[in-house]
Amino acid sequence: MVTSNITSKKRRLIRVSTLPLVALLSLSACGAEETSVVLENGELVKICPSVIKIQTDWFPEAEHGGVYQLLGDDYEIDKDSASIRGSLMNRNTDTGIDVQIYAGGEFTGGRSVSAVMYDDDTMTFGFVNTDSSVRDSADTPTVSVFAPLNKSPLGFMWDAQKHPGVETLAEALQEIDTVSVFGRLAFVEYLVAEGLIPESKLDLNYKGDLQIATRDVIHQGFGTTEPYQYMDQFGIEVAFESLYDLGWPIYPETLAVRTDQLETLSPCLAELVPILQDAQIEFMKDPVQTVDVIVEANETYDSWWQYDRELGLYSVAQQIERGIVSSGSGTFGVMDEARVQKIIDAAAPIFRNLGKEVPENLEVDDLINNSFLDPNIENDQ
């Protein structure tokens, strides 16, 4: 029975928008029709939990599209738990289990994703950035098994109209006196230590209030959302440089499991991770229906976070244009060990200085495991 705080609906058949996504994207799931079918009848019930629970790190948004792509037409949205649940689909095949996706942000009470996972041992996956996995490696350790996004959409932006021809943060700092950030986060400490942001220009009190509309300022933000919001609300064009290009090459929002559950979940992960690979690719090729599900979830949760189809589709286009979803040639969603080692080397001392206990002998294999990825599901860009 569907209660008053749950909405249930069948997905509508929607014509693909005029956004030229297919032209922008050349991802392909080579052999996916054969390799992503699991077991004999497409059922995961014999080797996986009956419900795959996924804790995201923010409100529903297109950066999370791959996991929302898994939902069958029978999905239900529950406002009380800020979650959406439905049959877990492998393309058009019901796998015999459900997926339940939990919103993050304010709904986790300020806890990290890994802390939520350790508070609830039924949570299968969490969205964990690789720098966060370094930070939490002693208290709530996780292992990332799939990277749906190759680069972080986070970076720094400024008013391009007030500063024509300024294309990098370094150039912007020659003309702008303030860099507004959400406190002394690890990447901020790194950029200051590397001399990329002068300490004297830091404003640690940015609240995400689109302040470029009222101030000549540089601020941190997501290249997949704020540029759209600035143009849509104020007609302001912003320039942007990503954290990746500034030398902080984390893998954002990886699908991670608790370290102490990795062995138990391994049989399930061997079949499920290729489905996750395929779902991310399918979402990027044709995102409209799933973006509408994301919009509906936000409407049901009825919080301050506003999200519409146009913003969702803009985000998808930016993920493609900026290479956020591309992992180069080879296996889709693989995590490069050298990149992870760089984050360990850079982030571990920073977190220790901030009072976190990070093991001195932390290794790449403690944080990532690429063995569950299907090498036949490739990115051919």
LOKEVO-575487 format. One record per residue (C-alpha): residue number from 1; residue in three letters; y, x, z. Coordinates in nm, 3 decimals, always signed. Each point is the difference from the previous one (the first is absolute). Layout:
BEGIN
NUM  ALA  Y  X  Z
...
***
This chain:
BEGIN
1  MET  +0.000  +0.000  +0.000
2  VAL  +0.342  +0.135  -0.094
3  THR  +0.247  -0.021  +0.289
4  SER  +0.372  -0.060  -0.031
5  ASN  +0.084  +0.368  +0.020
6  ILE  -0.237  +0.100  -0.280
7  THR  +0.062  -0.052  -0.367
8  SER  -0.287  -0.020  -0.243
9  LYS  +0.032  +0.000  -0.376
10  LYS  -0.168  +0.079  -0.326
11  ARG  +0.171  +0.264  -0.206
12  ARG  +0.198  -0.145  -0.282
13  LEU  -0.054  +0.117  -0.354
14  ILE  +0.327  +0.168  -0.091
15  ARG  +0.095  +0.143  -0.333
16  VAL  +0.074  +0.370  +0.007
17  SER  +0.372  +0.063  +0.031
18  THR  +0.199  +0.181  -0.264
19  LEU  +0.002  +0.315  +0.214
20  PRO  -0.169  +0.262  -0.221
21  LEU  -0.243  +0.123  +0.263
22  VAL  -0.285  +0.077  -0.236
23  ALA  +0.232  +0.211  -0.212
24  LEU  +0.104  +0.194  +0.308
25  LEU  -0.348  +0.057  +0.134
26  SER  -0.292  +0.188  -0.148
27  LEU  -0.237  -0.020  +0.293
28  SER  -0.358  -0.073  -0.093
29  ALA  -0.314  -0.071  +0.195
30  CYS  -0.246  +0.181  -0.223
31  GLY  -0.337  -0.161  +0.041
32  ALA  +0.136  -0.224  +0.276
33  GLU  -0.189  -0.303  -0.131
34  GLU  -0.324  +0.180  +0.078
35  THR  +0.087  +0.231  +0.288
36  SER  +0.195  -0.240  +0.222
37  VAL  -0.274  -0.265  +0.020
38  VAL  -0.165  +0.045  +0.337
39  LEU  -0.362  -0.064  +0.089
40  GLU  -0.203  -0.238  -0.206
41  ASN  +0.204  -0.320  +0.037
42  GLY  +0.340  +0.145  +0.073
43  GLU  -0.054  -0.054  +0.373
44  LEU  +0.125  +0.237  +0.268
45  VAL  -0.128  -0.211  +0.287
46  LYS  -0.305  +0.220  +0.060
47  ILE  +0.196  +0.320  +0.057
48  CYS  +0.356  -0.099  +0.100
49  PRO  +0.165  -0.197  +0.279
50  SER  +0.018  -0.371  -0.082
51  VAL  +0.381  +0.030  -0.001
52  ILE  +0.179  +0.312  -0.124
53  LYS  +0.315  +0.007  +0.212
54  ILE  +0.296  +0.201  -0.127
55  GLN  +0.308  +0.080  +0.209
56  THR  +0.300  +0.071  -0.223
57  ASP  +0.311  +0.185  +0.111
58  TRP  +0.263  -0.256  -0.100
59  PHE  +0.062  -0.353  -0.114
60  PRO  -0.191  -0.097  -0.318
61  GLU  +0.149  +0.177  -0.302
62  ALA  -0.103  +0.119  -0.346
63  GLU  -0.074  +0.350  +0.130
64  HIS  -0.298  -0.170  +0.169
65  GLY  -0.103  -0.183  -0.315
66  GLY  -0.342  +0.158  -0.039
67  VAL  -0.138  -0.151  +0.321
68  TYR  +0.152  -0.342  -0.068
69  GLN  -0.166  +0.018  -0.342
70  LEU  -0.334  -0.022  +0.183
71  LEU  +0.065  -0.356  +0.120
72  GLY  -0.191  -0.288  -0.153
73  ASP  +0.151  -0.338  -0.086
74  ASP  -0.112  -0.137  +0.338
75  TYR  +0.248  +0.206  +0.200
76  GLU  +0.171  -0.142  +0.307
77  ILE  +0.319  +0.126  +0.163
78  ASP  +0.027  -0.013  +0.379
79  LYS  +0.353  +0.023  +0.140
80  ASP  -0.115  +0.055  +0.360
81  SER  -0.196  +0.317  -0.079
82  ALA  +0.226  +0.100  -0.294
83  SER  -0.307  +0.044  -0.216
84  ILE  -0.156  -0.129  -0.320
85  ARG  -0.376  -0.040  -0.045
86  GLY  -0.223  -0.087  -0.293
87  SER  -0.315  +0.095  -0.184
88  LEU  -0.005  +0.368  -0.093
89  MET  -0.025  +0.009  -0.377
90  ASN  -0.122  +0.275  -0.229
91  ARG  +0.197  -0.121  -0.300
92  ASN  -0.162  -0.339  -0.059
93  THR  -0.302  +0.062  +0.223
94  ASP  -0.017  -0.123  +0.359
95  THR  -0.134  +0.290  +0.206
96  GLY  -0.136  -0.228  +0.273
97  ILE  +0.250  +0.111  +0.267
98  ASP  +0.366  -0.075  +0.082
99  VAL  +0.311  +0.214  +0.012
100  GLN  +0.277  -0.062  +0.253
101  ILE  +0.334  +0.178  -0.042
102  TYR  +0.237  +0.027  +0.297
103  ALA  +0.376  +0.046  -0.034
104  GLY  +0.158  +0.298  +0.172
105  GLY  +0.358  +0.069  +0.101
106  GLU  +0.111  -0.223  +0.286
107  PHE  -0.345  -0.159  +0.018
108  THR  -0.157  +0.314  +0.151
109  GLY  +0.244  +0.012  +0.289
110  GLY  +0.129  +0.345  -0.082
111  ARG  -0.346  +0.160  +0.012
112  SER  -0.121  +0.237  -0.268
113  VAL  -0.264  -0.124  -0.240
114  SER  -0.260  +0.236  +0.144
115  ALA  +0.076  -0.127  +0.353
116  VAL  -0.061  -0.356  -0.120
117  MET  -0.332  +0.113  -0.148
118  TYR  -0.107  +0.155  +0.329
119  ASP  +0.102  -0.312  +0.192
120  ASP  -0.217  -0.215  -0.230
121  ASP  -0.331  +0.158  -0.096
122  THR  -0.062  -0.275  -0.257
123  MET  +0.288  +0.131  -0.214
124  THR  -0.167  +0.173  -0.297
125  PHE  +0.299  +0.163  -0.169
126  GLY  +0.354  +0.089  +0.085
127  PHE  +0.286  +0.107  -0.225
128  VAL  +0.059  +0.357  +0.124
129  ASN  +0.237  +0.259  -0.145
130  THR  -0.143  +0.350  +0.004
131  ASP  +0.285  +0.130  +0.215
132  SER  -0.073  -0.280  +0.249
133  SER  -0.365  +0.100  +0.001
134  VAL  +0.109  +0.350  +0.106
135  ARG  +0.219  -0.145  +0.275
136  ASP  -0.278  -0.223  +0.137
137  SER  -0.290  +0.240  -0.056
138  ALA  -0.063  +0.055  +0.372
139  ASP  +0.050  -0.349  +0.143
140  THR  -0.102  -0.243  -0.278
141  PRO  -0.156  +0.210  -0.278
142  THR  -0.065  -0.150  -0.343
143  VAL  -0.153  +0.111  -0.329
144  SER  +0.155  -0.110  -0.329
145  VAL  -0.254  -0.099  -0.267
146  PHE  +0.224  -0.126  -0.284
147  ALA  +0.363  +0.056  -0.103
148  PRO  +0.121  -0.301  -0.203
149  LEU  +0.344  +0.162  -0.020
150  ASN  +0.036  +0.360  -0.105
151  LYS  +0.360  +0.053  +0.111
152  SER  +0.212  -0.153  +0.270
153  PRO  +0.262  -0.248  -0.125
154  LEU  +0.224  +0.123  +0.283
155  GLY  +0.297  +0.222  -0.072
156  PHE  +0.380  +0.013  +0.011
157  MET  +0.254  -0.202  -0.198
158  TRP  +0.374  -0.012  -0.058
159  ASP  +0.253  -0.186  -0.214
160  ALA  -0.044  +0.125  -0.356
161  GLN  +0.321  -0.164  -0.118
162  LYS  +0.215  +0.180  +0.257
163  HIS  -0.181  +0.326  -0.073
164  PRO  -0.072  +0.012  -0.373
165  GLY  -0.228  +0.277  -0.117
166  VAL  -0.128  +0.071  +0.352
167  GLU  -0.377  -0.007  -0.031
168  THR  -0.138  +0.187  +0.303
169  LEU  +0.045  -0.013  +0.375
170  ALA  +0.139  +0.353  -0.006
171  GLU  +0.269  -0.103  -0.249
172  ALA  +0.077  -0.318  +0.194
173  LEU  +0.051  +0.200  +0.319
174  GLN  +0.281  +0.190  -0.174
175  GLU  +0.197  -0.325  -0.024
176  ILE  -0.121  -0.222  +0.287
177  ASP  +0.040  +0.075  +0.371
178  THR  -0.265  -0.223  +0.161
179  VAL  -0.381  -0.027  -0.031
180  SER  -0.122  -0.307  +0.186
181  VAL  -0.364  -0.001  +0.123
182  PHE  -0.228  -0.189  +0.239
183  GLY  +0.006  +0.262  +0.273
184  ARG  -0.160  +0.344  +0.014
185  LEU  -0.310  -0.074  -0.204
186  ALA  -0.224  +0.288  -0.105
187  PHE  +0.130  +0.015  -0.355
188  VAL  +0.358  +0.008  +0.130
189  GLU  -0.086  +0.295  +0.224
190  TYR  -0.164  +0.171  -0.297
191  LEU  +0.299  -0.050  -0.230
192  VAL  +0.240  +0.127  +0.264
193  ALA  -0.219  +0.303  +0.075
194  GLU  -0.023  +0.079  -0.372
195  GLY  +0.378  -0.014  -0.032
196  LEU  -0.015  -0.301  -0.231
197  ILE  +0.208  -0.221  +0.231
198  PRO  +0.269  +0.148  +0.227
199  GLU  -0.043  -0.105  +0.364
200  SER  +0.372  -0.075  +0.012
201  LYS  -0.033  -0.273  -0.263
202  LEU  -0.280  -0.195  +0.170
203  ASP  +0.058  -0.356  +0.120
204  LEU  -0.314  -0.100  +0.195
205  ASN  +0.082  -0.370  +0.030
206  TYR  -0.072  -0.149  -0.342
207  LYS  -0.127  -0.358  +0.042
208  GLY  -0.097  -0.077  -0.359
209  ASP  +0.311  -0.210  -0.056
210  LEU  +0.081  +0.110  -0.357
211  GLN  +0.306  +0.184  +0.125
212  ILE  +0.085  +0.155  -0.337
213  ALA  +0.166  -0.337  -0.069
214  THR  +0.264  +0.081  +0.264
215  ARG  -0.011  +0.381  +0.045
216  ASP  -0.019  +0.308  -0.217
217  VAL  -0.322  +0.127  +0.151
218  ILE  -0.342  +0.142  -0.083
219  HIS  -0.287  -0.177  +0.173
220  GLN  -0.376  -0.001  +0.007
221  GLY  -0.175  -0.290  -0.170
222  PHE  -0.263  -0.110  -0.244
223  GLY  +0.054  +0.054  -0.370
224  THR  -0.216  -0.305  -0.064
225  THR  +0.221  -0.250  +0.185
226  GLU  +0.356  +0.097  +0.100
227  PRO  +0.124  +0.088  -0.351
228  TYR  -0.093  -0.354  -0.105
229  GLN  +0.167  -0.151  +0.307
230  TYR  +0.320  +0.198  -0.050
231  MET  +0.028  -0.109  -0.361
232  ASP  -0.104  -0.360  +0.067
233  GLN  +0.229  -0.055  +0.299
234  PHE  +0.296  +0.228  -0.067
235  GLY  -0.021  +0.120  -0.360
236  ILE  -0.032  +0.358  +0.127
237  GLU  -0.208  +0.253  -0.191
238  VAL  -0.153  +0.264  +0.223
239  ALA  -0.144  +0.343  -0.074
240  PHE  -0.318  +0.109  +0.176
241  GLU  -0.201  +0.312  +0.080
242  SER  -0.348  -0.036  +0.150
243  LEU  -0.148  +0.176  +0.301
244  TYR  -0.271  +0.130  -0.229
245  ASP  +0.255  +0.180  -0.215
246  LEU  +0.169  +0.132  +0.314
247  GLY  -0.322  +0.173  +0.108
248  TRP  -0.164  -0.253  +0.236
249  PRO  -0.305  -0.099  -0.210
250  ILE  -0.178  -0.246  +0.227
251  TYR  -0.247  -0.256  -0.123
252  PRO  +0.149  -0.328  +0.120
253  GLU  -0.191  -0.308  +0.111
254  THR  -0.345  +0.148  -0.051
255  LEU  -0.299  -0.216  +0.088
256  ALA  -0.122  +0.170  +0.317
257  VAL  -0.281  -0.068  +0.245
258  ARG  -0.038  +0.105  +0.359
259  THR  -0.162  +0.342  +0.023
260  ASP  -0.257  -0.128  +0.248
261  GLN  -0.103  -0.275  -0.243
262  LEU  -0.027  +0.208  -0.316
263  GLU  -0.373  +0.066  +0.022
264  THR  -0.088  -0.362  +0.079
265  LEU  +0.218  -0.132  -0.282
266  SER  -0.114  +0.255  -0.259
267  PRO  -0.260  -0.221  -0.177
268  CYS  +0.261  -0.273  -0.033
269  LEU  +0.274  +0.241  -0.113
270  ALA  -0.221  +0.137  -0.277
271  GLU  +0.000  -0.345  -0.162
272  LEU  +0.336  -0.132  +0.117
273  VAL  +0.234  +0.289  -0.084
274  PRO  -0.068  -0.026  -0.376
275  ILE  +0.093  -0.368  +0.025
276  LEU  +0.328  +0.104  +0.163
277  GLN  +0.063  +0.248  -0.282
278  ASP  -0.062  -0.265  -0.262
279  ALA  +0.211  -0.263  +0.179
280  GLN  +0.303  +0.230  +0.013
281  ILE  -0.024  +0.071  -0.370
282  GLU  -0.044  -0.369  -0.087
283  PHE  +0.301  -0.091  +0.212
284  MET  +0.222  +0.250  -0.176
285  LYS  -0.107  -0.129  -0.341
286  ASP  +0.060  -0.368  +0.079
287  PRO  +0.181  -0.050  +0.332
288  VAL  +0.159  -0.344  -0.033
289  GLN  -0.259  -0.219  +0.176
290  THR  -0.044  +0.243  +0.286
291  VAL  +0.376  +0.047  +0.041
292  ASP  +0.023  -0.377  +0.037
293  VAL  -0.260  +0.014  +0.278
294  ILE  +0.208  +0.272  +0.172
295  VAL  +0.312  -0.216  -0.031
296  GLU  -0.183  -0.301  +0.143
297  ALA  -0.128  +0.203  +0.296
298  ASN  +0.354  +0.111  +0.085
299  GLU  +0.128  -0.355  -0.026
300  THR  -0.274  -0.118  +0.237
301  TYR  +0.067  +0.274  +0.256
302  ASP  +0.363  -0.118  -0.008
303  SER  +0.163  +0.315  +0.134
304  TRP  +0.320  +0.182  -0.093
305  TRP  -0.176  +0.188  -0.283
306  GLN  +0.090  -0.161  -0.334
307  TYR  -0.214  +0.061  -0.307
308  ASP  -0.008  -0.173  -0.336
309  ARG  -0.190  +0.040  -0.325
310  GLU  +0.279  +0.189  -0.174
311  LEU  +0.011  +0.263  +0.274
312  GLY  -0.379  +0.028  -0.003
313  LEU  -0.014  +0.057  -0.375
314  TYR  +0.289  +0.247  +0.020
315  SER  -0.200  +0.192  +0.260
316  VAL  -0.305  +0.013  -0.228
317  ALA  +0.209  +0.128  -0.289
318  GLN  +0.155  +0.268  +0.222
319  GLN  -0.340  +0.105  +0.133
320  ILE  -0.103  +0.063  -0.359
321  GLU  +0.324  +0.159  -0.121
322  ARG  +0.028  +0.235  +0.298
323  GLY  -0.368  +0.100  -0.006
324  ILE  -0.060  -0.150  +0.343
325  VAL  -0.337  -0.144  -0.108
326  SER  -0.104  +0.284  -0.226
327  SER  -0.232  +0.269  +0.128
328  GLY  -0.003  +0.206  -0.316
329  SER  -0.314  +0.045  -0.205
330  GLY  -0.340  -0.052  +0.154
331  THR  -0.123  -0.227  +0.277
332  PHE  +0.242  -0.277  +0.092
333  GLY  +0.110  +0.013  +0.363
334  VAL  -0.125  +0.350  +0.077
335  MET  +0.193  +0.204  +0.259
336  ASP  +0.076  +0.362  -0.079
337  GLU  -0.108  +0.233  +0.281
338  ALA  +0.284  +0.245  -0.059
339  ARG  +0.258  -0.277  +0.041
340  VAL  -0.161  -0.117  +0.323
341  GLN  -0.012  +0.356  +0.130
342  LYS  +0.372  +0.036  -0.075
343  ILE  +0.072  -0.307  +0.211
344  ILE  -0.216  +0.134  +0.284
345  ASP  +0.184  +0.333  -0.013
346  ALA  +0.343  -0.165  -0.009
347  ALA  -0.052  -0.301  +0.223
348  ALA  -0.220  +0.132  +0.282
349  PRO  +0.267  +0.236  +0.147
350  ILE  +0.264  -0.273  -0.030
351  PHE  -0.210  -0.254  +0.186
352  ARG  -0.088  +0.252  +0.269
353  ASN  +0.370  +0.069  +0.048
354  LEU  +0.055  -0.377  +0.030
355  GLY  -0.256  -0.014  +0.280
356  LYS  -0.312  -0.111  -0.187
357  GLU  -0.335  +0.165  +0.062
358  VAL  -0.130  +0.126  -0.335
359  PRO  -0.318  +0.211  -0.001
360  GLU  +0.058  +0.363  -0.091
361  ASN  -0.318  +0.002  -0.210
362  LEU  +0.082  -0.315  -0.200
363  GLU  -0.152  +0.022  -0.350
364  VAL  +0.031  -0.194  -0.323
365  ASP  -0.352  -0.139  +0.039
366  ASP  +0.107  -0.155  +0.330
367  LEU  +0.253  -0.215  -0.184
368  ILE  -0.142  -0.089  -0.344
369  ASN  -0.334  -0.071  -0.165
370  ASN  -0.013  -0.042  -0.379
371  SER  -0.377  -0.041  -0.019
372  PHE  -0.001  -0.380  -0.023
373  LEU  +0.218  -0.012  -0.312
374  ASP  -0.166  -0.083  -0.331
375  PRO  +0.083  +0.287  -0.242
376  ASN  -0.058  -0.236  -0.294
377  ILE  +0.309  -0.199  +0.099
378  GLU  +0.270  +0.219  -0.145
379  ASN  +0.367  +0.023  -0.060
380  ASP  +0.051  +0.119  -0.358
381  GLN  +0.378  +0.049  +0.006
***
